Amino acid sequence: MKPATPKTELTLSTQLRKAVFGGSYKIIRWFPLAIMAGALAAFLSLRAAEPDTPPTVRVAGIVLKWIRADKEANYRRAEPMIREAAAHGAKIVCTTECFLDGYAIEDKSIPLEKYRALGEPIPSGKYFQKLTSLAKELKIHLIAGMLEADGDARYNTSVLIGPDGKLIGKYHKQSLGHEAVRNTPGDSSPVFGTPYGRVGIMICADRTEPAIVRRFCAEGADFLMCPSGGMYGPKSNDPIVQSRSRENKIHIVFVHPAEFLVTGPDGTSLANTVLGNRLEISADQVGSDKDENRVFYLELPWQRK
């Protein structure tokens, strides 16, 4: 038999219910659940107030000195660095401007026909095919700078190759300056889709033209890559790149034979290393103290617009 509840205890319990809850058994029974629900709602509210952490992608810059007009030597030097980048988890790997021909346009003493022969068609060119095979093997997005031959025209070009080895797109440098005597300027600012957002690829002096950079952003770029080979360093280059980032609220990755620079949407410098004081070396300087090269990495935040 169940023991009877003492009268004094029952009376006290009843009085307490009436005083606090108006005598409602239901309120007493659901009160703990109400507390839990309120705590959970408060927790979720706090979590919702916290800013979402955007995903990141590892980007690598291949900072490597040019050997002028020697495509085989430049490819041979860059390939192991690209492999190193992929082995260390990079999903987007970027070379310098015209890494393949060593920015031969700089030397106007190179006979015109020899210069033009350094260009190759895309996608059938010999070294372009090597690059597609490499990107496919390593399963990376590869941005590579080269001289493109398209009929009679020669373009300072950067290609974007996907991890399946296929050409996603290519970009022709628009701001040519001294290059215009031998190269043809591009006339558009295309943006290319990747799993990590939409990327715009500008080349070197394009960064000095606010209108060119704005067009990439107007096309919906989530971040910009800038293979380069001209001005570099905190005095002549970095404030320019920082300004373009700040104006457009966008990340820019600048890859140069003597510098790796990444700027954030507010114009801050997120990564910045100057490596040596030269852009090119001769063949007999390979491996010397003048041949300073390195793979640089950054975990780049991205968030589709």
C-alpha positions as CSV (number, residue, x, y, z in Angstrom):
1,M,0.0,0.0,0.0
2,K,1.3,3.5,-0.9
3,P,2.0,5.5,2.2
4,A,-0.1,8.5,2.8
5,T,1.4,12.0,2.2
6,P,1.7,13.9,5.5
7,K,-1.0,16.5,5.8
8,T,1.5,19.3,6.6
9,E,3.5,18.5,3.5
10,L,0.4,18.5,1.3
11,T,-0.8,21.7,2.7
12,L,2.6,23.4,2.2
13,S,2.8,22.2,-1.4
14,T,-0.7,23.4,-2.2
15,Q,0.0,26.8,-0.7
16,L,3.2,27.1,-2.7
17,R,1.4,26.3,-5.9
18,K,-1.3,28.8,-5.3
19,A,1.2,31.5,-4.3
20,V,3.5,31.1,-7.2
21,F,1.5,29.4,-10.0
22,G,-2.1,30.0,-9.1
23,G,-2.5,26.4,-8.3
24,S,-1.9,25.1,-11.8
25,Y,-0.4,21.6,-12.0
26,K,0.2,22.1,-15.8
27,I,2.4,25.1,-15.2
28,I,4.5,23.1,-12.6
29,R,4.8,20.2,-15.0
30,W,5.9,22.3,-18.0
31,F,8.0,24.8,-16.1
32,P,11.3,22.9,-16.5
33,L,10.6,22.5,-20.3
34,A,9.9,26.2,-20.6
35,I,13.2,26.9,-19.0
36,M,15.0,24.6,-21.4
37,A,13.2,26.0,-24.4
38,G,14.1,29.5,-23.4
39,A,17.7,28.6,-22.9
40,L,17.9,26.9,-26.3
41,A,16.3,29.9,-28.0
42,A,18.8,32.3,-26.3
43,F,21.7,30.1,-27.4
44,L,20.4,29.9,-31.0
45,S,19.9,33.7,-31.0
46,L,23.5,34.2,-29.9
47,R,24.8,31.8,-32.5
48,A,22.8,33.6,-35.2
49,A,24.3,36.9,-34.1
50,E,27.8,35.6,-34.6
51,P,29.2,36.3,-38.1
52,D,29.5,33.3,-40.3
53,T,33.1,32.1,-40.9
54,P,33.6,32.0,-44.7
55,P,35.2,28.9,-46.2
56,T,38.8,29.1,-47.4
57,V,40.8,27.7,-50.3
58,R,44.6,27.3,-50.3
59,V,46.1,29.4,-53.0
60,A,49.8,29.1,-54.0
61,G,51.9,31.6,-55.8
62,I,55.0,30.4,-57.8
63,V,57.5,33.1,-57.3
64,L,60.2,32.3,-59.8
65,K,62.8,34.3,-61.8
66,W,62.4,34.3,-65.6
67,I,65.0,33.0,-68.0
68,R,64.4,35.2,-71.0
69,A,63.0,33.5,-74.2
70,D,63.7,29.9,-73.0
71,K,60.4,28.1,-72.7
72,E,61.9,24.7,-72.0
73,A,64.0,26.0,-69.1
74,N,61.2,28.0,-67.6
75,Y,58.8,25.1,-67.8
76,R,61.4,22.7,-66.3
77,R,62.0,25.1,-63.4
78,A,58.3,25.7,-62.7
79,E,57.0,22.2,-62.8
80,P,58.5,20.9,-59.6
81,M,57.3,24.1,-57.8
82,I,53.8,23.5,-59.0
83,R,54.0,19.9,-57.8
84,E,55.2,21.2,-54.4
85,A,52.2,23.5,-54.2
86,A,49.8,20.7,-54.9
87,A,51.5,18.4,-52.4
88,H,51.0,21.0,-49.8
89,G,47.3,21.3,-50.4
90,A,47.0,24.2,-52.9
91,K,43.8,24.0,-55.0
92,I,44.6,27.1,-57.0
93,V,48.2,27.6,-58.2
94,C,49.3,30.7,-60.0
95,T,52.5,31.5,-62.0
96,T,53.9,34.9,-62.9
97,E,53.1,36.9,-66.0
98,C,54.5,35.2,-69.1
99,F,56.4,32.6,-67.0
100,L,56.8,30.4,-70.0
101,D,58.6,32.7,-72.4
102,G,60.2,34.7,-69.6
103,Y,58.5,37.9,-70.6
104,A,60.4,38.1,-73.8
105,I,58.5,41.2,-74.8
106,E,60.8,43.2,-72.5
107,D,63.8,42.6,-74.8
108,K,63.1,44.3,-78.1
109,S,66.5,43.2,-79.4
110,I,65.1,39.8,-79.9
111,P,64.3,39.6,-83.6
112,L,60.6,39.9,-84.3
113,E,60.3,36.5,-85.9
114,K,62.1,34.8,-83.1
115,Y,59.8,36.6,-80.6
116,R,56.7,35.6,-82.5
117,A,57.9,32.0,-82.6
118,L,57.8,32.0,-78.8
119,G,54.0,32.2,-78.9
120,E,51.9,29.1,-79.2
121,P,48.3,28.4,-80.0
122,I,45.8,27.6,-77.3
123,P,44.8,24.8,-76.8
124,S,47.0,22.9,-79.3
125,G,50.4,24.3,-78.2
126,K,53.1,22.0,-76.9
127,Y,53.6,23.6,-73.5
128,F,50.0,24.4,-73.0
129,Q,49.4,20.6,-73.4
130,K,52.0,19.9,-70.8
131,L,50.3,22.3,-68.4
132,T,46.9,20.7,-69.0
133,S,48.4,17.3,-68.2
134,L,50.0,18.6,-65.1
135,A,46.8,20.2,-63.8
136,K,44.9,17.0,-64.4
137,E,47.5,14.8,-62.7
138,L,47.6,17.1,-59.7
139,K,43.9,17.9,-59.7
140,I,44.4,21.6,-59.3
141,H,43.2,24.8,-60.9
142,L,46.3,26.2,-62.6
143,I,46.7,29.8,-63.7
144,A,49.7,30.1,-66.1
145,G,51.1,33.1,-68.0
146,M,52.3,32.7,-71.6
147,L,52.6,34.3,-75.0
148,E,49.7,33.2,-77.1
149,A,49.8,32.9,-80.9
150,D,46.4,33.4,-82.5
151,G,46.9,33.8,-86.3
152,D,49.0,36.9,-86.8
153,A,48.2,38.3,-83.3
154,R,50.3,37.7,-80.2
155,Y,48.7,38.1,-76.8
156,N,50.1,38.4,-73.3
157,T,47.8,35.7,-71.9
158,S,46.9,33.9,-68.7
159,V,45.1,30.6,-68.9
160,L,42.9,29.0,-66.3
161,I,43.1,25.2,-66.5
162,G,40.8,23.0,-64.4
163,P,41.6,19.8,-62.4
164,D,40.1,17.8,-65.3
165,G,42.9,19.2,-67.6
166,K,40.4,21.3,-69.6
167,L,40.7,25.0,-70.4
168,I,38.2,26.9,-68.3
169,G,39.1,30.2,-69.9
170,K,41.9,32.6,-70.9
171,Y,42.5,36.3,-70.4
172,H,44.4,38.8,-72.6
173,K,46.2,41.6,-71.0
174,Q,44.6,45.0,-71.7
175,S,47.0,47.6,-70.5
176,L,50.1,46.9,-72.7
177,G,52.2,50.0,-72.6
178,H,55.6,49.2,-74.3
179,E,54.2,45.8,-75.3
180,A,51.9,47.3,-77.9
181,V,54.6,47.3,-80.6
182,R,54.5,43.5,-80.8
183,N,51.4,42.4,-78.8
184,T,47.7,42.9,-79.3
185,P,45.6,44.2,-76.3
186,G,42.6,42.3,-74.9
187,D,39.3,44.0,-74.9
188,S,37.3,42.3,-72.1
189,S,37.4,41.4,-68.4
190,P,35.9,37.9,-68.2
191,V,35.2,36.1,-65.0
192,F,35.5,32.3,-64.7
193,G,33.6,29.9,-62.4
194,T,35.4,27.6,-60.0
195,P,34.1,25.6,-57.0
196,Y,35.7,28.3,-54.8
197,G,33.9,31.2,-56.4
198,R,34.2,33.3,-59.5
199,V,37.7,34.5,-60.4
200,G,38.9,37.4,-62.5
201,I,42.5,37.2,-63.8
202,M,44.1,40.5,-64.6
203,I,47.8,40.8,-65.7
204,C,50.4,43.2,-64.2
205,A,49.8,46.8,-65.5
206,D,46.0,46.1,-65.6
207,R,46.1,46.7,-61.8
208,T,47.0,50.4,-62.5
209,E,43.7,51.0,-64.4
210,P,40.8,51.3,-62.0
211,A,38.3,50.9,-64.8
212,I,39.7,47.6,-65.8
213,V,39.5,46.2,-62.3
214,R,36.0,47.5,-61.8
215,R,34.9,45.6,-64.9
216,F,36.0,42.3,-63.4
217,C,34.0,43.1,-60.3
218,A,31.0,44.2,-62.3
219,E,31.1,40.8,-63.9
220,G,30.7,39.2,-60.5
221,A,34.3,38.3,-59.5
222,D,34.6,37.0,-56.0
223,F,38.4,37.4,-56.0
224,L,41.1,38.5,-58.4
225,M,44.4,36.9,-59.4
226,C,47.1,39.1,-60.8
227,P,50.1,37.3,-62.5
228,S,52.7,40.1,-62.8
229,G,56.2,41.0,-63.7
230,G,56.7,44.8,-63.6
231,M,56.8,47.1,-60.6
232,Y,57.0,45.5,-57.2
233,G,57.5,46.2,-53.5
234,P,56.0,48.6,-50.9
235,K,57.0,51.8,-52.7
236,S,56.0,51.3,-56.3
237,N,53.5,48.5,-56.3
238,D,51.7,47.6,-53.0
239,P,49.7,50.8,-52.5
240,I,48.3,50.3,-56.0
241,V,47.1,46.8,-55.3
242,Q,45.7,47.8,-51.9
243,S,43.8,50.7,-53.5
244,R,42.1,48.3,-56.1
245,S,41.1,46.0,-53.3
246,R,39.7,48.8,-51.1
247,E,37.8,50.4,-54.0
248,N,36.2,47.1,-55.0
249,K,36.0,45.3,-51.6
250,I,37.8,42.3,-53.0
251,H,40.8,40.1,-52.4
252,I,43.7,40.3,-54.9
253,V,46.5,37.8,-55.1
254,F,49.6,39.3,-56.8
255,V,52.3,36.8,-58.0
256,H,55.5,38.3,-59.3
257,P,59.1,37.0,-59.9
258,A,60.2,39.0,-56.9
259,E,57.1,39.3,-54.7
260,F,54.0,37.6,-53.3
261,L,51.3,39.9,-52.1
262,V,47.7,39.4,-51.0
263,T,45.4,42.3,-50.2
264,G,42.1,42.1,-48.4
265,P,38.8,43.8,-49.2
266,D,39.6,46.7,-46.9
267,G,43.0,47.2,-48.5
268,T,45.0,45.6,-45.8
269,S,48.0,43.5,-46.7
270,L,47.3,39.8,-45.7
271,A,50.6,38.4,-47.0
272,N,53.6,40.3,-48.4
273,T,57.1,39.0,-49.1
274,V,59.7,40.5,-51.5
275,L,62.1,37.8,-52.6
276,G,65.3,39.2,-54.1
277,N,65.8,42.3,-56.2
278,R,65.6,41.0,-59.7
279,L,63.0,39.6,-62.1
280,E,65.2,37.5,-64.4
281,I,68.4,35.5,-64.4
282,S,70.6,34.0,-67.0
283,A,70.9,30.3,-67.6
284,D,74.3,30.2,-65.8
285,Q,72.8,31.8,-62.7
286,V,70.3,29.0,-62.1
287,G,70.9,27.7,-58.6
288,S,73.0,30.6,-57.5
289,D,72.2,33.1,-54.8
290,K,70.6,35.3,-57.5
291,D,68.1,32.6,-58.2
292,E,65.7,33.2,-55.3
293,N,62.5,31.4,-55.7
294,R,59.7,30.0,-53.4
295,V,56.2,28.7,-53.3
296,F,54.0,30.9,-51.2
297,Y,50.7,29.9,-49.7
298,L,47.6,31.6,-48.4
299,E,44.3,30.4,-47.0
300,L,42.0,32.7,-49.1
301,P,38.6,33.4,-47.7
302,W,35.9,33.2,-50.3
303,Q,32.1,33.7,-50.2
304,R,30.0,33.7,-53.4
305,K,28.2,37.1,-53.9
